[in-house]
């Protein structure tokens, strides 16, 4: 492929990916010494914004890119990957992508044309919606979610869908009056049709595999939800993508994960917070819309906030281990070691066994408390009585462990 083709590839490409991950991306390429390089800004609809360094080569009619992660959300799993594509007769770039960790899929991109001499002066409003991009996301803090909160989330998102439809109509009107309007195909949709595309989809999953998906909020009635309930996800933009086979300009996801952490979870690194997939994620080309939906979702879920969130925070286990677990385990191991008669090796074996066993008991007790008071809990009523009982039981478990630890330490200090 000659220099003309290489020059054609240089510039800004806007597109989408599908496969194990779904999202949109902006690829900025420049040609230097016969090689293409640049940056990929990828917005994964489930995991957030990722930035990759990109280096590519052209072999006849095939493009091969290697991408390496530069920036990514906290706790996200990332790895280098490859993109292989070709230029189609309509000027689009299509191909496949894969990463070293096993994720893979396909992509489709179109070049963003910016006339020479207008790169500096071009306004964001003159470019396609995908170029101006805003995103806010956060993990949901510990809370109890009842039916009223679920309905409130749906009402707020439905109001956001109304505004998203109006924004798209306004954008279409702006594009139709732009100098390049002849290049922009008319969608031919009025407000009711566009508003239907922005319908809020609800996906409710049960703990044993049952799944209900609908745009009808009636499924939020407690009697119609799967039992026990594993998660509920609200989404603006999925229905749009299904109907039009393209990414919605403004979209939002609120996922509430009601699963409990396992009690016997020894491989889990202690420095991590409790694993939970609950998230608020809002993205789009209108910053006011994105901020509005994001703030409303946080405010709605704040009504169910509980005071046990510290249990699921980072380093909580480590702090309690240093204050309670390790001193208690050392004290118990010392006492057992002294009670064993025989050679030093026998005493040492008893000491090590008791020390490790005590740490395991402490870990199980801590995980039990996390299991009794999960990160996100669903209940038909706000702050139900059974949660208060579990809160009391959790206090007793931690109190007993602390008391036993203090008693063992006291015995060791006063012995002899």
N, C-alpha and C positions, 0 to 999 in steps of 0.2 A: 504494500500500500504506500503510495507516494506522499510527498509533503503536504499536498492539498488535503488529503484525507486526515493527516495528522492535525493540520490546522482546523479542520472541521470538528475534530474531537475536542479541541481545547475550548474551554468555556464552562458554563454552568448547565448541569443536567438535573432535572427534577423528576422524581419517579417514586415507585412503590415496590415493596418486596412482599412476597408471600411464601408460605411453606411452614416450617416449624416456628417461625416468627413472622409477624405481620406488622408492617409499618410503612412510613414514607421516608424519603431521603433526598438530600441535596448534594450533588457531586460536583465539586469545582476542580477542573483539570487545566493544566498548562503544559505545553510542550517545551522541553529543554534538552538539547543535545540528542535529539531523536528519541527521547523517552518521555512518557507521560507521568505526571505526578500531581498530587493535590490532596484534598481533604474530603471526607465523606461525613456529613452530619445526618445520622440515622435516628429517627424517632420510632422506637418500638412501642406499639400501642399498649403493651403489657408491662414493659420494663423501663421506659423512659428514654432519655436522650443519650446517644453514644456518638463519639467522635473517633474516626479512624484516619490514619495516614494511608495514602493510596499511591502505589507505584505500578505503572502498567507498560505493556509492550504491545505492538501491533504485529501480527503474523498473518500476512495475506489479508483475508477478510475476517480474522478472529482477533478479539481483544482479550488479553489476559491481564488481570489486575491482582496484586497482592495487597491485602489490607492488614494493618496492625493497629490495635486499640490504643488511643491516646487519652481519651476521657470517657468515663462511664459512671452510672449511678453506684452509690455505695452498696456493697454486698452483691453486686451483679457478677455473674460468671461470664468472663470474656476470654477470647483466644484469637490468634491470627486466623485469617481466612483468605479465600480466593473468589474472584468474580470472573466469569468467562462469558463474553457476549459477542454479538454481531450487530451491524447496522442494517436495519430493514429499509425497503424501498421508500417508506413514508418518512424516513429520517429518524425513526425511533431506535433506541438501543434495547435489545432484549437478550436475556441469557439466564445463567444459573449462578448461584452462590453457595458456598459451603464454608464451614469453619472446622478447626482442628478438634473441637469438642463434640462434633457430630451433627450440629444443626445445619440445615440446608434448605434450599428453595429456589425460586425464580425471581427475576426482577424485570421491570419495564420502566424506561426513562425517556423523556423528551428533552431536547436541548432548548434552553431558555435563550431566545434571540435578543441581543441588546445591540442596537445599531452603533457603528463606530462613531466615536466622539460624544456619545451620550452616556457612557458608563458612569461618569462622575455625577452628571446632572440628573440622571434618571431617578424618578420618584418611586418609592415602594408601591404606592397606589397604582402605578402604571404597569406593575409586574403581576404575574399570575398569583393567586392566593397562596400557593404553597411556599413562595419565596419569603414572605413576611410570616414568621412563625413564632408563636409564644407557647410556653408550656409551664404548668405548675403541677407538682405532685407531692404527696406525702403519705407516709404510713398512718393508718388510723390508730389513735391512742385507745387504751383500754376503755371499754364502755359496755353497757348493757343495752341491747337494741330490742325494742318491742315493736308491735305492729304499727303503732302510731308513728314511730320514727321512720319505719319503712315507707309508710304512705306519705310522710312529709318529704322524704327524699325524692319520691316519684313526682310529687307536686312541684317541687323546686326545679327538678330536671325538665319537666314538661314545660314550665315557664321558660326555661333556657332554650328548649327546642323551638318555641315560638320566636324568640329573638334570633336564633341561628337561621331560621328560614327567612326572616326579614333581612338579615345581613346578606344572605346569598342573593336575594332578589335585588337588593341595592347594588351589589357587586356586579350582577349581570347587566343592570341598567348602565352602570359606569363603563363596563367593557363595550357595550353596544354603541356608546357615543365616543369611544376612543378612536384615534386616527387609524389604529390597526384593526378596527372592528371587522373588516372584511375577512380577517384571518380567524376570527373567533366564531365558531358555530353557535347558533342560537339554540338554547335548550328547550324553548317553547313550553315552559312550565309556569303556571301561576302559583299564587301563595298556597292554596289548599294542597296542591300536588307536592310542592316542595316541603310543606309542613308535614305531610304524610311520610316523606323520606326521612325526616328527622324524628320519627316516633321513638319514644324511649322503650328499648327492649329490656325485658326482665328475664333473668335466668336463675332459677332456684334449683339447687342440687341437694339430694338427700345423702346421708352418710353411707347408704348401701347401694348407691349408683342411680337412684331415681332422679330424673331431671325433668323440669317443666320450663318451657320457654314461651313467652307471650309478650304482646304489646298491650295487653289488657290488664290494668292494675287490679282487677278483681282477684287475680291469683295471689295477691298479698293477704287475702283473708286467711286467718290462722288455720282454718279447717282444710284449706286447699294446698297449703305448703307441705312439702315432703317432711316426714318425721322419721328419725331425728334430722333436723336441718343442718346441712354441712356448710352451705354458702348461699348468698344471694348477690347477684351482680346486676347493676343498672348500667345501661349504655346508651349514649347518644352517638350515632354515627354508624353502628353496625348495620342497621336496616338500610341506610343510605348506601353503604358499600355493597350489600347484597343486590340491591335493585339496579345500581348504576355501574357496578364493577369499577369503582374508583373511590378514593379516600374522601371522606367528608371534610370540607374546609374547617369546620369547627366540630369538635367531638369531646366526649367526656366519659369516664368510667368510674363507677363507685363499686368496689368489690368488698364484701363483708365475709370474712372467713371465720366460721363458728367452730372449727375443729379444735380439739384440745391437744396440748403437747403430750407425748408419751411419758409415762412414769419411768420406765426403764430405758433411759436415753443416755447411756454412758458415752457413746461416741461423739455426742454433740459438744462442740467447743464451748467451754464455760464463758468465754469473753463475749459471745454473741447474745443478742437479745432473743427472746422466744420467737421461733420461726412462725410467721403468720402472714398470709397473702392479702390481708385487708389493705386497701389502697384507695386514695382519691387521686385521679389523674385527669387533668383538663388540658387540652391542646387546641390550637387553632390560629387563624390569621387575624383575629381581633383581640387585642390585649384586654379591653374592657370586659368583653364577654368571658374570656378565660378567667380573669380575676374575680368577676362576679359569681360565676358558678362555683369556683374553688372556695371562696369565702362562705358562700351559703351552705355548702356541704359540710365544711368544718363546723359552722355554727349549729347546724342541725344535729350532728353527731355529738356535739358538746353537751347536749341535754342528757345524754346517757352516761357521761363520764363517771368513772368510779375511782376510788383512791388506792386501788391495788395495782396500779400501773407500774409502780417501782419494782414489783416482783419480776416483771418481764423486761426490765431495762438491762442494758449492758453492764457488766461487772457486778451486778447484784450478787450473783452466786459467789464470785471471787471474794467480795467484801465479807459476806457472811462466813465463807470458808475460813478466812484469816481470823475473824473475830471469834467464831464459835467452833467450826468444824475441826481445824487443825489442833487447837489447844485441847479439845475434848478427845480427839483421836490419840494424841501423844500421851495424855494422862491415862486413858484406858490401856494403851499399849504398855506403859510403864508399870501399871498395877499388875497386869497379867504376867509380864515378864518377871516380876519379883515373886509371884505366886508359883511359878514353875520351878521345880527342883531338878537339878541335874547339871549337865555341862553347859558352858556358855553358848555353844551353838544351838542347843535346844531352847535356851532362853531367848536368843536372838530370833529364832524361827517363830516363837510365840509372840514376840514383840512385833515383828513385821506383819504377821497374819492379822493380829488384832488391830494394828494401825490401818491396814488396807481395808479390813472389814468395817471398821468404824467410819472411814471416809465414804464407803459405799452406802452405809446406812444413812449418813448425812445427805448424800446426793439423792437417794431415793426419797427421803423426807422432803427435801426441797422441791423435787419434781412433783411430788404428791400435792404440795401446796399450789404449785403452778397449775396442776391439773384441776384442782378444786376451784380455782379462780382463773379461768382462761382469759386470754387477751380480749377477745370479743365474744360476748355471750348473747344468745337469743332467748327472749322470754316473752310470753304473752302479756306480761305486766311489767312496768318499770320497777326496778329494784325489788324483785320477788322475795318472799319469805325464805324459800329454799336457798337463795344466795346468801342471805344473812346467816342461816345455819351453817353453810359451808365456810363462810368467813370466820364464824366462831370456831369451827373445827380446825381450820388452818391456823388460827391463833394458838389453839391448844397444841397442835403438832410442833410448831416452832417453839412454843413455851416449854414443852416437855424436853425437846432436844437441848435447848439452852440450859434448862435446869440440870439435866443429867451432865452436861458438859461442865457446868460450874461446880457440881458436886464432885466429879472426878478430879478436877483441877485442885479443889480444896483438899481432897484426901491425899493427893500426891504431895502437896505443899506442907501438910501437917503430919505426914507419916514419919515416924521415927523420932 
